[in-house]
Amino acid sequence: MARARAAAGPDSDRARWEREASKAIGPRAQGGRLPLLVDPPEDPDGDFLERIGFPGEPPYTRGIQPTMYRGRLWTFRQYSGFGTAAATNRRFHFLIEGGQTGLSVAFDLPTQNGYDSDHARAKGEVGRCGVPISTLADMRTLFRGIPLDRATVSMTINATAPILVALLVGVAEESGIPRNRVGGTVQNDILKEYVARGTYIFPPEASLRLTVDLIEFATREMPLWNYISVSGYHMREAGATAVQEVAFTLANAMSYVRAVKERGLDLDAFLPRLSFFFSSDRNFLEEIAKFRAARRLWGTLVRETFGAKSARSAQLRFHTQTAGSSLTAQQPELNVVRTTLEGLAAVLGGTQSLHTNALDEALGLPTEASARLALRTQQILAEESGVPNTVDPLGGAYEIEELTDRIEAGARDYLDRIEAMGGALVAIERGFMAAEIAREAYRVALARERKEEIVVGVNEFTEANPRFGLVSGTGTRGSLGERITPSQERGQIAGVRRWRRERPERACRAALDRLRSATERGENVMPFVLAAVRARATLGEIVGVWREQFGEQPASRAF
C-alpha cells in the first residue's frame, strides 16, 4: 500500500524537504496520526492496486457495490423516538413527508431494560430518551398509518430485541402483512452492552442465547429482516479510538458467527444479513479510512477464519450515525458543521445508510426544525455535493491508503490478542475492552483539559457562547429540544394499566407459562414470545419470565 518513502537517504530531496518542513512547523510537526506527506507506493501496479481492488469486488476496500451511489443512494434515516408512541408516530410521518427513506426507532431506558412504563424503576425515565413500548397497543400506535411492507424499520434495541420484533410482527400481521414481507433491521447486539452502554439484563451466555434465537427465527421466517447490527458506535461514544471501534466490533461479530454456527445455521445464509453500525467522528480522513479498513478486514476474516463461500457473505454492510459525543451544548449551531463533515466522511467511506444528528441533541430531543435540517444535510450531500457521482472518490489517495493500512493493522493486533484470550466473550468478562476504551477516554479528557486537543466553543474560541437557549432559523430564541410532559407520562402509565385490566387474564397467563416451559427446555423462544404478545402480555411480564430463569447480571468492574 501507499507508504512514506523510508528508503530515501539523508541527502535525498525527500529528506531535505522533510527537514525544512519540520523546522518551519516546529513542535506540531510530530503531531497527528499521519506522516507530514505520504508518497506513492514503490510499485503502483502491484500490491497497491491488488489491495484496494475495484468497487464491488474483493477485498471490498472501495465498497461492496460496483456502482455504489451511482446505482443507488444510501438510505436516509433519522433516529426518532420520544415522549409517547403517538408523538413519535407524528414525527415519523413528518420525516417521511420530508424525504426520509427509512425509519429508525429509539426506545426509552425502561423499554431497553425490560420494565413496563408503570414499573417503579421506570419512574422519571418514561419517554425521556426514546419511545416507551410496553404493549401491542403501544406498537400499533407507533406505526399507525405506516405501511410496514414498504417502509423499512430499524430498531435500536438489544436485551429486549426478541420482544420488540415480536410486537412489530404482531402489528404487521394484524394489518394483513405477513412476517416474510416485513423489512428492516434490529440491532440485537447484546455483547457491546457489557462493554459500553450497560443496558443488559441477563448474564452474557443467556443473552447470547436469546440473540441467536431471534437470528434463527428470522433466518427461517423473515427473509427481508436483518436480524443483527453489530455496533461499534456505542463503544466509540464511550471513548474508543477508530482502531478500537473496528477491532472490538469485529471481535463481537466473530462471537455471533461462532454461536450461529454452533446452532447449526448455514453461514452463507446467515452472513449476508449480518450488518454493522459505526460512528462517524470528527477526524475526517481517519473516519473515511476506518470504514475502508473495516470492510477489507471483515472480508478477509470471513473467508480465512470461517470459510464462507458466498461473495455476499464477505461484504461488510453498515449503517453510520454521526458522532453524538462530538455535539456541544456550547455554540450548538456549530454542530451543523460538525455533522456535515461527519456525514460526508461516512459517504466517502461507502456507508449503506446514514443518520445525521440534529444540532440541539446535546440539549434535548430534536425539535422538528432541527430534525428537518439534519435530514436536509444528507439531501444536500446527495444532490448538491457531486460526491455520489464518482465511485470511491478518494480511493488511491496516498494518505487515505496509508491510514487504511494503519487502522487495519492496529485492529488485527487487537483481534489477535482477543482471540488469544479465547474470544470476545472471555475478553468482555475480563473487562479487557472496557478498560482499553476507558484508558483512551481518559487520555482524550486530559488532552482537552490541557488544550492539546481543541473543541471549538468548548475549550477554545468560547467568547460567543450563549448563556442559554438556541437561536432558531427565524432569529428568535428557540426551544431546547423536545420534552415529555408529566401528563404524557401519566397517560402512558394509565394506558399500560388499562391494557392489563381489559385483557383475558387466563389466556395471557397460559401464554406466559408456555414461554417459561419453552425457555427451560432450551427451545427457540420466538414463537412463544409471539404467542405471548398476542395474548396481551406486556414487555415487562415477558422479561420477568426470563429474569426468573436466567437471573440478572450485576454491574461489576468487568462490565
Secondary structure, DSSP 4 states (H G I P E B T S, - for coil): -----TT--TTSHHHHHHHHHHHHHGGGGG-SSS-S--PPPS-TTTHHHHHH--TTSTT-TT-SSSSGGGT-PPEEEEEE--S-HHHHHHHHHHHHHTT--EEEEEB-HHHHTT--TTSGGGTTTTTSSSB---SHHHHHHHTTT--TTTS-EEEE--TTHHHHHHHHHHHHHHTT--GGG--EEE----HHIIIII----S-HHHHHHHHHHHHHHHHHH-TTEE-EEEE-HHHHHTT--HHHHHHHHHHHHHHHHHHHHHTT--HHHHGGGEEEEEEE-S-HHHHHHHHHHHHHHHHHHHHHTT----TGGG---EEEEE-GGG--SSSGGGHHHHHHHHHHHHHHTT-SEEE---TTTTTSBPPHHHHHHHHHHHHHHHHTS-GGGSSSTTTT-HHHHHHHHHHHHHHHHHHHHHHHHTSHHHHHHTTHHHHHHHHHHHHHHHHHHTTSS--BTTTBS-TT--SS-EE-TTSSEE-SSB---HHHHHHHHHHHHHHHHHS-HHHHHHHHHHHHHHHHHT--SHHHHHHHHHTT--HHHHHHHHHHHH------TT-
